């Protein structure tokens, strides 16, 4: 059960990493475009910050902490049995 949970959590975290990386890439390109006067979706990115990118970063951080805690508990308590 623990292994299945960890595999699922890791799969979600990998997908979430790609969402965060793509969001950062979009932001960087949109800021450069805005600096040269080309509209590349910076306003849309700002609208999506609260409902999409902010929770994605929070899920990534929380999932990484949860994964670390589960691994630490497994090594600390379950490896001695």
SENU-741245 format. One record per atom (N, C-alpha, C, O, CB): x, z, y; residue in three letters. Coordinates in steps of 0.2 Angstrom, whole numbers, plus 5000, padded with zeros to 4 digits. Glycine has a CB too. Layout:
N
XZYala;...
This chain:
81
500450004994unk;500050005000unk;500450005006unk;500349965011unk;499550065000unk;501050045006unk;501450055012unk;501849985013unk;501849965019unk;501950105011unk;502049955008unk;502349885009unk;501949835011unk;502149795015unk;502649865002unk;501249835009unk;500849785011unk;500649795019unk;500649755023unk;500149795007unk;500649865021unk;500549875028unk;501149855032unk;501049825038unk;500349955029unk;501749865030unk;502349845034unk;502349775034unk;502549745039unk;502949875030unk;502249735029unk;502249665029unk;501749635034unk;501949595038unk;502149635022unk;501149665034unk;500649645039unk;500849655046unk;500749615050unk;499949675037unk;501049715047unk;501349735054unk;501849695056unk;501949675062unk;501549815053unk;502349675052unk;502949635053unk;502649565055unk;502949535060unk;503449635048unk;502149535051unk;501949475053unk;501549475060unk;501649425063unk;501449455047unk;501249525061unk;500849525068unk;501449535073unk;501349505079unk;500349585068unk;501949575072unk;502449575077unk;502849515078unk;503049495084unk;502949635075unk;502949475073unk;503349415074unk;502849365078unk;503149335083unk;503449385067unk;502249365077unk;501749315080unk;501749345088unk;501749305092unk;501049315077unk;501749405089unk;501749435095unk;502349425099unk;502349405105unk;501549515095unk;502949425096unk;503549405099unk;503549335102unk;503749325108unk;504149415095unk;503249285098unk;503249215101unk;502749215106unk;502849175111unk;502949175095unk;502149255106unk;501749255112unk;502049275118unk;502049245124unk;501049295111unk;502449325118unk;502849355124unk;503349305126unk;503449305132unk;503149425122unk;503749275121unk;504249235123unk;503949175127unk;504249145132unk;504649215117unk;503449145124unk;503149085127unk;502849105134unk;502849065139unk;502549055123unk;502549165135unk;502349185141unk;502849195146unk;502749175152unk;501949255140unk;503449215144unk;504049225149unk;504249155151unk;504449145156unk;504549265145unk;504249105146unk;504549045147unk;504049005152unk;504248975157unk;504549005141unk;503449015151unk;502948985156unk;503049015163unk;502948975168unk;502248995153unk;503149085163unk;503249115170unk;503849085173unk;503849065179unk;503249185169unk;504349075169unk;505049055172unk;504948985175unk;505148965180unk;505549055167unk;504648945171unk;504548875173unk;504048865179unk;504148825183unk;504248825167unk;503448905179unk;503048905184unk;503348935191unk;503148905196unk;502348945182unk;503748985190unk;504049005196unk;504548955199unk;504548945205unk;504449075195unk;504948925195unk;505348865197unk;504948815200unk;505148785206unk;505748835192unk;504348795197unk;503948745200unk;503648765207unk;503648715211unk;503448725195unk;503448825207unk;503148845213unk;503748845219unk;503548835225unk;502948925213unk;504348865217unk;504848855222unk;505048785225unk;505148785231unk;505548885219unk;504948735221unk;505048665223unk;504348635225unk;504348575227unk;505348625217unk;503848675225unk;503148645228unk;502748605222unk;502348575224unk;503348595233unk;502848615216unk;502448585211unk;502048645207unk;502348695205unk;502948555206unk;501448625207unk;500948675203unk;501048675196unk;500848625193unk;500248665206unk;501348725193unk;501448725185unk;501048775182unk;501248795177unk;502148725183unk;500548805186unk;500148855182unk;500248925184unk;500148975180unk;500148845175unk;500648945189unk;500849005191unk;500149055192unk;500149105190unk;501249015197unk;499649025196unk;499049055197unk;498649075191unk;498449125190unk;498649015202unk;498649025186unk;498349045180unk;498749095176unk;498449135173unk;498348975176unk;499349095176unk;499749145173unk;499649215176unk;499549265172unk;500549125174unk;499549215182unk;499349285185unk;498749305183unk;498649365182unk;499449275193unk;498249265182unk;497549275180unk;497549305173unk;497149345171unk;497049225180unk;498049275169unk;498149295162unk;498549355160unk;498649375155unk;498349235157unk;498849375165unk;499349435165unk;498949495162unk;499249525157unk;499649455171unk;498449525165unk;498149575163unk;497749575156unk;497849615152unk;497549595168unk;497449515155unk;497049515148unk;497449495142unk;497249505137unk;496449475149unk;498049455143unk;498349425138unk;499149455137unk;499249485132unk;498449355139unk;499549445142unk;500249465142unk;500349535142unk;500849555138unk;500649425147unk;500049575146unk;500149645147unk;499949675140unk;500449715137unk;499749675152unk;499449665137unk;499249695130unk;499749675125unk;499949705120unk;498549685128unk;499949605125unk;500449585120unk;501149615120unk;501449635115unk;500549505121unk;501349635126unk;501949675127unk;501849745125unk;502349775121unk;502249675134unk;501249775126unk;501149845124unk;501049845116unk;501349895113unk;500549865127unk;500749795113unk;500749795106unk;501449785103unk;501549815098unk;500249735104unk;501849745106unk;502449735103unk;502849795103unk;503249815098unk;502849675107unk;502849835109unk;503249895109unk;502949945104unk;503349985101unk;503249925116unk;502349955104unk;501950005100unk;502149985093unk;502250035089unk;501250005101unk;502049925091unk;502149905084unk;502849915082unk;503049935076unk;501949835083unk;503349905086unk;504049915085unk;504249985084unk;504550005079unk;504549885090unk;503950035088unk;503950105087unk;503650125080unk;503950165077unk;503650145093unk;503050105079unk;502750115073unk;503150095067unk;503150135062unk;502050085073unk;503350035067unk;503750015061unk;504350055060unk;504550065054unk;503949935062unk;504750075066unk;505350115065unk;505150185062unk;505550215058unk;505650125072unk;504550215064unk;504350275062unk;504250275055unk;504450315051unk;503750305066unk;503850225053unk;503650215045unk;504250205041unk;504350235036unk;503150155044unk;504750165043unk;505350155040unk;505750225039unk;506050235034unk;505850105043unk;505850265045unk;506150325045unk;505850375040unk;506250405036unk;506250355052unk;505250375040unk;504850425036unk;504950405029unk;505050445024unk;504150425038unk;504950345027unk;505050315020unk;505750335018unk;505850365012unk;504950245020unk;506250325022unk;506950335020unk;507050415019unk;507350435015unk;507450305025unk;506750455024unk;506850525024unk;506550565018unk;506850605015unk;506650555031unk;505850545017unk;505550585012unk;505350555006unk;505350585001unk;504850605016unk;505350485006unk;505150454999unk;505750434995unk;505650414989unk;504750395001unk;506350424998unk;506950404995unk;507250464991unk;507550444986unk;507450374999unk;507050524992unk;507350584989unk;506950594982unk;507150634978unk;507350644993unk;506350564981unk;505950574975unk;506150534969unk;505950544964unk;505250554977unk;
